[in-house]
Amino acid sequence: MNTEKKLKEFLEKINKEDKKINSFLFVCPEKELLSEAKKVDLKIKSGKAGKLAGKIISIKSNINVLGLPVSCASKVLENYTATYDADVIKKIKEEDGIIIGMTNMDEFACGGSGETSAFGPTHNPKNFDLITGGSSSGSCASVAAGFCDMSLGSDTGGSIRNPASHCGVVGLKPTYGSVSRNGLIDLSMSLDQIGPIANNIEDCKLLLEVVYGKSENDSISEEEEGSKKKNMKDLVVGVLDFEIEDKRIQKLIDKKVEEFVKRNKCKVKKVKIKHIDLAIETYYPLVYVEFFSGTRKFDSRRYGKKIEEFCGPEVLRRILGGSEVTKAEYGGRYYHKALIAKELIRKEFEKAFNDVDCIICPVVPRLAHKIGEKISVDSMYSYDALTIPANLAGICSVSIPVGEIDKCPVGMQIMGNRFEDFFILEIAKGFE
């Protein structure tokens, strides 16, 4: 199918169905998109097209795309238009990918359900009554609903993997520093990573190949140095030893691992990560402080409106929390303790990867709840208990769909050591 025809079908589908799902905050004008598609089709015919030619991509609304609104799903930046392309967007355009629009998300990426957007929650395409998960809610929903081929999201503590699991798509959080964050309005500088979302491993890998790599524009960007290339032979699969709330999820994942191990004749080993139970307590002081620091620019003089006056309750909770933690009388005590705990968790994972090639566990410890259902703040934060550790350790981690329970998609998480992103996708391919 040519790009122009495919694009028309996507736009028609969005027009018909997205009112109910609310995955997009902005869809690019049809005339401009079709003009781009014609150019790409000509390149394909002449054999000069890039890697992403024919692929239609949605972008989370906290990644700058020149000339498009980058609102972070907040009234604070409601009328703000990006003045440049993020590094990842430049790479997508260079490889002839077509950007269809900007997706809904939890406001400023504060939230794990897709419900905190100032423009209404994102509904789960697989079950409209359920949350999508967040904060990359619209990105995962747009892929799951068949509105585009792939999407870019950002992941602070599970923000790609959590909605990928609930929507039944593939979502990868790459190794910290392996994908440039230049042009991302991040939630937490020491944890955030831009990553790909797709319907299958192959498309996820393709988008990762395009955006991956060191950038001079991102101070934390780095390249893998002489790391040993792994293969699937003699694979040792680690299964995380961690008690979760919904035993049915663990049972489903254990069954998939058992089948995989049998089929590939590989070894399996239980993995216990010390201090993993401290992940949530470690994560939130870091996020609160770094988010508070990052939001000081939203003062109505430089960007948008004054954030404290126009943001929603979850954003305000994190701003006030960060403001308290950074007060002079605490002397950075909680933030520095969190950094120490983060380092302990990183070392534990490093140690674990000496014995196993990957670590498998559920993505979310419970099934998606209904939109609007009253969930305590503690319960909401514990949604990310199994995804946060990968961000604290700076390792790569992918969520792949493994089935459904009560008509709710369930994802399985495969974690790999630093810069083993393509290797864990190869393992994921074995499950797919």
N, C-alpha and C positions, 0 to 999 in steps of 0.2 A: 504494500500500500504506500502511495507517495505521501510525503510529509503534509502537503496542503490538504489532502483528503482526510488524513488522520486528525489534523488540527481542527478541521471543520466539525468532525464527529465529537471531539472532546468538548469544543465550545457549545455545541448543541446539548450535550449531556449535562454540562455545567449549568446551562441556562434552564434546563428542565428540572434538575435534581438538587442543585446546591442550595436552593432556598431552604430546603429541609435540613441539609447537613451543616451549612454555614462553614465550609472549609476555606473559602477564599474571602479575603477582605478587599482584594482588587484583582480584576482580570484585565489584561492588556487589551486595547482596542482591536477588534477583529481585523480591520483593514491593515493595520501595522503588522499583525501576526501573520496574515496570509501573504503579505509582501515578503516577509522574512522567509516563510516556508517555500515560496517560489524560488528564491535565491538558493536555498539549501538544495532543493530538488535539481536545479541546474548544475550545482556542484557535484551532486551524486552522479548525475548522468555523465559528467565530464571526468569522473574519477578523481576529483580533487577535494572531496569532502572530508571533514574532520571526523574524529572518533564518535562524536555525539550526534552526527547528522541523522535527522529523522526522529530524534528523541525530544519529547516535550517535557519541560521541567518546571515544577512549582518551587517557590522559594519562601522560607519562613520570614515573617515580617520584621525580623531584627537583623537582617543581612542587607547591606546597601546595594541596590541596583539603580544605576544612574537613571534619573528621571521618573522613578517609581516611588510610591509612598512607602516609607519605612516607619510604621507607626508603633511597632512593638505591641500592637493591639491595645493601645492606651489613648485616652483623650488628651494626654500630655503632648503626644507627638502626632495627633490626628491629622494635622495639615502639613506635616513635614515631608519634603521630597528629597530623596537621596541626591547628593551632588557629585557622586563618583561611584565606580564599581568596586565592590570588594574584590580581593585577589581571586577568590574562588569563582566569582561571576565572570571576571576577565577570562579565566581559563575555560569556562563553559562556552562563552561566546567565541573564543578562538577555535574551539573544536566543533562549532556549528550547532550547539544545543540551542533550542528555542525556549525562552522563558515565557511561560503563559500567564503568570501572575503571582501575587503575594498572599501567603496563607495566614489564617487565623492562628492564634496561640494564646497561652496564658499570658496575662499582661506583664510585660517586661520579663517574661519567662519565669515569673513567680507563681508556681502552682504545679500540681502533678496530675490534674484531671481534665484540663481543657475548659474549665468552667469560669476562670477568672478574667477572661477577655472583656474589655469594655464594650465590645460589639456582639456580645452573646456567646453562649457556649458552642463548641463544636460537637455535633452529634455523631455517634459511631455508625458508619455506613453498614456495618454487619448487623447492628441492632440499634435502631434510632433512639431507644429509651436510655441506652447506656452511655457513659462517658467514653471519650476516646483515649483518655490518659493525656498527660502533658509533659513538658510545655509545648512540644512540637505537634500539637493536636491537628491543626489544619494540614500540615505537611503529610502526616500519616494518613489522615482521612481522605485527602485528595488522591493519593495513590490507591488506597483501598477501594474508593468509589469509582475508580476508572476514569478520573478526570485528566490524568497525565501519566507519563511513563515512569517518572521518578521525581524525587524531591530532595531539597537540602534542608536539614534541620540543624539545631544546635543542642548539645547535651552537656548539662552541668552535673547532674547526679542521676541521670536516667531519662532525660527529657526527649531523647530519640527512641530509646529501647522500650520505655514504658508504653507510649502510644503505639509503637510498632507491634508490641505484644497484644494489646487490646484490640487493635484493628486487623490483626492477621497479616501483617506485611513484614518485610526484612528491614531492619534498621541497625546501622553500625555507628558506634562511637569509636573513632580512630584513636590511635596512640596520641597522648598529649604532646603537642608541638609538631605533629606530622602533617597537619593541614593548616594553612595560614588563616589566622583569625582577623587579619586586617580587613576592616569593613564590617565586622560583627559588633553589634551593641550587646556586649556580654553581660551576664548576670554575675559571674565570679571569675576574675582573671586567672586564678590559679587552678581552675577546674574545667572551664568551658572548652568545648571542641566542636567544630562544624563537622557534620557527617552526612552520608547518603542514606536515602530511604527508597526502596523499590519493591516490586512485586515478587522478584526472584533474586537469587544470589548473583547471577550473571550480570544483571543490570546494576545491582549494587556495586559490584566489583568494577564495572565499566566507569561509573561516575566517580568512584574512589580513585581510580587510576588517573583521571583527569585532574581532580582537585588536590591530590597528594603531592607532597614535596616541600622542601625548604623555601622560605621567602625572606627576602631582605627587608620586607615591610613589617615583619612580625618578630619582635625581640625574643619570643620564646620558641620560635620556629627552629627545628633542627632536623638533621638527617641521621638515618641509622648508620652507624659506623662499624663496618666489618662484622656485623652480626651473622651468625651461622645460618645459612638457608636450611630450613627443615623440609623433610618430605613426609609422606603419609605412611611410609614403611616403619614398622616397629613403634607405632603410635601408642602412647600411654595416656589414656583419658582419665582426667581427674573429675570426681563428682564431689561437689561441696557438701560438707557435713554441716547442715544448718537447718534447724527446726522451723517450718513455716506454718502459717495459720490454716491454709486450705490443703489438707492432705491429698485431695484428688489431683491437684496440680503436680505435686511431687511424684505421685503414682504414674501419671501420664508421661512425665519426663523420664523416670526410671525405666519405663517400658521402651521408650525411644532409644535410650542409651544401650539397653540390653540388646535390642535388635541391631543397632549400629555395630556394637562390639562383636557380636556373633558374625555378622556379615563381613566385617573387615578383619576379623581374627586379631583384634588388638587387645591390649591389657587395660584393665580398669582399676582405679585406686581411689579410695575415699580421701578427701583432703580436708584438713581442719586448719582454718586460718585464725591464728591468735588475734585478739583485739577486734575482730570483725564486728562484734556486738557493740563496739564504740563508734561505728561508722556514722550513724545519724547524729550523735552528740558531737562528733568531730566536724562534720560537714556544715552544720548550721551556723556556728560562730564564724567560720570562714566566709560563708555565703553572706551572712548579715553584714559583716564588716566590709567586705569587698563590694557588695552591692550598694551599701550606703555611700562609700567613697566614690563609686562610679556614677551615682545619681546627682552628685553635687553640681554637675554641669547643666542639669535641667532646672534652671533658675529663672526662666522666662526672659532672660536677657540674651543668652546665647542660643539655646535650643528650646523650641516649644514653649509650653506653659510651666508654671511652677509645680513641680511634681507633687509636693505634699498637699496641694489644694485640689488637684484633679485626678489623683490616682485612686485605685480601688483598695479595699481593706487589706488584702494579702500583701500588696506592695507596701502599704503604709506600715504594716506589722514588721516587715523586714527592714524598712528604713529606720523605724524607731528602735528596733532591736540592735541594729548596727550602730546607731547613735549612742545607745547605752553602753554597749561593749567597748566602744572606743573612747569613752570619757576618761579624762586625765587621771582620775583617782584609781582607775583600774590598771593604768600603765600598760595597756595592751596584753594584760595577763591571760585573758581567756583566748584571745586570738593566737598568742604564742604557744599556749598549751595545746590548742587544736593543731597547730603546725607540727608539734612534737608527736602527737598521736597519729597524724597523717603519715609522718615518716616511718613510724613503727609498722603501720599497716602496709606501706610500700615495701618495706624489708621482708615482711611475712610472705607477701606474694612472690617476691624475688626468690625466696627460699623454696616456696612451693613449686615454682617452675623449674627447679633443679631436678624434681622427681617426676613431674607430669608435663605433657605438651600443651594441655588446655585444661580449663576448669569449667565444668558445666553445672548450672543450677537454674531454677526458675528465674524469670525476669521480675515478676511481681508476685508477692506472697499470697495474694487474694484475687478474686475475680473482680471485674469492673463493676462499680456500683451504678445505680440509676442517677441520671442527671437531676440535680436538685435535692437528692437524698442527704439528710443531715449526717455528716461525718465529722467526728471530732478532729481538731487540729493534729493531735498526736497520731490518730489513725491515718490521716492524710499524709503526714510526714513519713510514716512507716512504710508507705507504698514503695519508697525507694530504698528500703533496707538492703536489698540485694544488688541494686545497680550502683549506688553511691561508692562502694569499695573500689570499683574499676577507675572511677574519676580520682579518688584519693591516691590510688597507686599509679595513676598516669598510664595505665595499660589499655589495650584495645579490647573491645567487647561487642558482640553482635547478638541481636535478638532475631530468632527465626520462628515462624509459626509451626506448631506441632499438633494442632487439633483444637477441639472445642469442648467446653464443659457447660451444660445448660445454655446452649446457643451463644456462648461467649468465647471468642478466640483466646487461645493460650500460647504464650511465647516461651521459648527456651533460650537461655543465655549461654553463649560460648565465649569465655574470656581467654585471651592469649597474652603472652609477654610483650613487652614494648617492641614496637616495629614488626610484630608478627601479624599485622592486619590481613595481609593476603593469604597467609597460612591458615588463619581461623576461618576465612571465607571458603578455603578449600575443604576444611573439615565440615563446615556448614553445608557445603555442596553434597557431601556424603550423606548427610541427614535428609536433605531435600529430595 
